[in-house]
Amino acid sequence: MKQNKKIMMKFLTKYWKEVTIGLVFISMLIAIIVLFNKPQVTVTIEDTKRIEMLRDSVNVLNRQMSDLRVAYDNKQGEVITKIKYIKEENAKEISNLGKLNLVQRDSVWSSFEAP
């Protein structure tokens, strides 16, 4: 048994390049055989109708997605504008705090809106 291992090791160390080339050749041959023995796919008229229906569905969904993006961007712009307006109003009221008495100041502080 040990003798067989030694013989095998001597063979592999002496002819390792040839063994590697042979393994690569065999694996490429197997890959080529597998690729060329694939069954052909035939497309029927019904399949093309389904494909067209799916393309139409995808086009509709893409249009809806772009409409939703535009609506989202518009809404986001409205929210940003509202926040800026609230901050400006709050800043105006805060700048006038020095002119108010204590009760009026408490009323102003409690009336602030969070942006």
C-alpha positions in Angstrom: 0.0 0.0 0.0 2.8 2.4 0.9 4.6 1.3 -2.2 1.6 2.3 -4.4 1.5 5.8 -2.7 5.2 6.3 -3.4 4.8 5.3 -7.0 1.8 7.6 -7.4 3.6 10.5 -5.8 6.6 10.0 -8.0 4.4 9.9 -11.0 2.5 13.1 -10.0 5.6 15.0 -9.2 7.3 14.0 -12.4 4.3 14.5 -14.8 2.3 17.2 -12.9 2.1 19.5 -15.9 0.8 16.9 -18.2 -1.8 15.7 -15.5 -2.9 19.4 -15.1 -3.3 19.9 -18.8 -5.2 16.6 -19.1 -7.6 17.6 -16.3 -8.2 21.0 -17.9 -8.8 19.4 -21.3 -11.2 16.8 -19.9 -13.2 19.5 -18.0 -13.4 21.8 -21.0 -14.6 18.8 -23.1 -17.3 18.0 -20.6 -18.4 21.7 -20.5 -18.6 21.8 -24.3 -20.6 18.6 -24.5 -23.0 19.9 -21.8 -23.5 23.2 -23.6 -24.1 21.7 -27.1 -26.5 19.1 -25.8 -29.0 21.6 -24.4 -32.5 21.2 -25.8 -33.5 24.0 -28.1 -36.1 26.5 -26.9 -38.9 27.2 -29.3 -41.1 30.2 -28.9 -44.7 29.9 -30.0 -47.2 32.5 -31.0 -48.9 32.3 -27.6 -45.6 32.9 -25.9 -45.0 36.0 -27.9 -48.4 37.3 -26.9 -47.7 36.7 -23.3 -44.3 38.4 -23.6 -45.9 41.4 -25.2 -48.5 41.5 -22.4 -45.7 41.4 -19.8 -43.8 44.2 -21.6 -47.0 46.3 -21.6 -47.4 45.6 -17.9 -43.8 46.6 -17.2 -44.2 49.8 -19.2 -47.3 50.7 -17.2 -45.5 50.0 -14.0 -42.5 52.1 -15.1 -44.9 55.0 -15.9 -46.6 54.7 -12.6 -43.3 54.6 -10.8 -42.1 57.8 -12.5 -45.5 59.5 -11.6 -45.0 58.4 -8.0 -41.5 59.8 -8.0 -42.7 63.2 -9.3 -45.5 63.2 -6.7 -43.1 62.3 -3.9 -40.7 65.1 -5.0 -43.5 67.6 -5.1 -44.8 66.6 -1.7 -41.2 66.7 -0.3 -40.9 70.3 -1.7 -44.1 71.3 0.0 -43.0 69.9 3.3 -39.7 71.7 3.1 -41.4 75.0 2.3 -43.8 74.5 5.2 -41.0 73.9 7.6 -39.1 77.0 6.4 -42.3 79.0 6.9 -42.8 77.7 10.4 -39.2 78.4 11.4 -39.5 82.0 10.0 -42.7 82.6 12.0 -41.2 81.1 15.2 -38.1 83.3 14.7 -40.2 86.4 14.3 -42.1 85.6 17.5 -38.9 84.8 19.4 -37.4 88.1 18.4 -40.4 89.9 19.8 -40.2 88.1 23.2 -38.3 91.0 24.8 -41.3 93.3 24.3 -43.8 90.9 26.0 -44.6 90.4 29.7 -44.3 87.0 31.4 -47.8 85.7 30.7 -47.6 86.7 27.0 -44.2 85.0 26.8 -45.6 81.8 28.2 -48.4 81.9 25.7 -46.0 82.4 22.8 -43.7 79.5 23.9 -46.7 77.2 24.3 -48.0 78.1 20.8 -44.9 77.1 18.8 -45.4 74.5 16.2 -42.8 71.8 15.7 -41.5 71.7 12.2 
